[in-house]
Amino acid sequence: KQACTGTVADCERLLDVETMAGRPVPVEERASARALRGETGSGVELRVRRRDGGPPWIGSFSFGPVHDAAGQRLGAVLTVRDVTARRQLEQELQASHAELAGLMTAQV
């Protein structure tokens, strides 16, 4: 696998990122670029996959700009949590609830 040794933009190009609905997210619309433009976000969930292989995963992105005391933008902060397992468990729980509701309806 290719390591990222360049800029944030270089690292972003190693990834395929899409919305949960499956729409590709171009590099300029991703969390790091948005934070560097001064935008903030919290809990933005996206599907991520390395272009050189590996399984897809779901990331929960939180981001925002960093300012100095005078209000000048210095950079940005970005945190990403892998929430794939949590999302899968939520889907399994919803399916279980639907199955249980179906069984209860059949009992009546």
N, C-alpha and C positions, 0 to 999 in steps of 0.2 A: 504494500500500500504506500501511496505517496504521502510524505510528510509535508506539513505546511510550514514553510520557513520564511515566507514573505509577509506582505501586508494583510490586513483583515480581508480586503477585497480579494487577494490571491487565495486565501483560505476558503472564502465563500464560494469560489469557483470550483472547489473540489466537491461540492455538495449539490445534490438535487433537492430542492425544497418545494413543497406544495402545500396548499391549504388543506384542511380536513375534507373539503369537498372535491379535492383533486386538481385544483387550478395551480399550475406552476407559478412560483413566486420568483420574479427576476431579482438579480443581485441588488439592484437599486431600490427594491421594495422590502428587503429583508430587515430584520431587527437591527443589525449593526448600522446599516446605512440610515435607517430612520432615526436612530439615537444620535448619530453624528450630525443629522440635520436639525436636531433639537426636539424631536418627538419623544414621547414616553409611551410605554405600554406595559401591561402586566398580565401574565397568564395567557399570552397569545400562543395557541397550540398550532403546530405545524408538523407535517410529516417530513422527515429528513432521511436521506440516504447518501452514502458516499458514492461518488461516481465510479470509483475503482473497486467496488464490491462491498459486501457486508449487508446485513439485514436492515430493512427500513425501521425507523423508530419514531416515536412521537415526542417532540420536544415542547416544553412549556417555557416560552421566552418572556423575560421581563427586561426592560431596557429604559435608558434615559440618558440625557446629556449630563455632563459634569461641568459646573461653572466655578470660577474663582470668586473671591469676595466682591469684586467689582461687577460681577455678572457676565464676564467674558467666558464664552464656551471654551473649555480646555480639551474636551474629549467626550467619551461616553463610557457607560458601564452597561454590561450585558450579562445576564445570567440565564442559563439554560438547564432545565431539569428533564431527565428522561422519565416520562410519565406513561410509557408504553404498557407496563404491567398494570398500572392503576386503571388505565382506559380499558384494557382487556377484561379485568375483573368487573368493571362497571357494566360492560356489555353482557358478560355472563350472568350477572345479577339481574339485569333487565330481562334477559331471555328466561331465566328461572321464574321471575315474577309473572311473565306472560304465560308460561306453562302452568303455573299454579292457578292463575285466574281462569285458564281454560278448563282445568280439572274441577275447580269449584263450580263453574257454570254447568258442566256436564253432570254434576251431582244434584243440581236443582231440578 
